């Protein structure tokens, strides 16, 4: 490979690395937003206690055969 092609390849690899870092940062930001949405959705208003409570799904009994 010629020195010119090596230099071009090095530049392209650096650009790819920068782009990969940007993608990872966006994925992290999105993941944090999703976690915040899930936390909010887990809170349900309980009229008996007149409070918002963390929703925990009740386990269903095992199915009989």
N, C-alpha and C positions, 0 to 999 in steps of 0.2 A: 504494500500500500504506500502510495506516495505521501510525502510529508504534508502536502496540501490537503489530501483526503483525511489524513489522521487528525489534522487540525479541525476540519469540518465535522468529523465524527465526534470529536471532543466537545465542540460547541453544541452540537445537536443533543448529546447526552446530558450536558449541563441544562439545556432548555427542558428536556424531559424530566430531569430531577426537580427543577423548579415547579414544573406543572404538577408533578406527583405530590409535592409538598402542599401546593394549593388545594389539590383535590382532598388530601388527608385532612387539612384544616377545615374544609367545608363539611366533610363527613362528621368530624368531631362536633362542629357547631350544630349540624342537623340532629345528631344524636342527643345533644343536650336539650334541644328544643322538644324532641319527641319525649324525652324523660319528663320534662316539665308538663307537657300535655297529659301524659299518663298519670302524673301525680294529681293534677286537677280533676281528671275524670274519675279517679278513684274516690274522691270525696263526694259523698251523697248526703243530702239533708234527711235527717231522721226526725219526723214530726213528734215522736214520743219523747225524745230528749231535747228537742228544739235546738239541735246542733248539727253541724256538718261533721260527718264521721268518715273514716277510711272504710271504703267498701271492701269486704272480703267475701269472695264467692263461696257459698256453702258447698261442701262436697256432697255429691249425690251418693246414696247407698249403692253398693255393688249390685249389678243386675243378677237376678236369679236365672238359672238355666231351666 
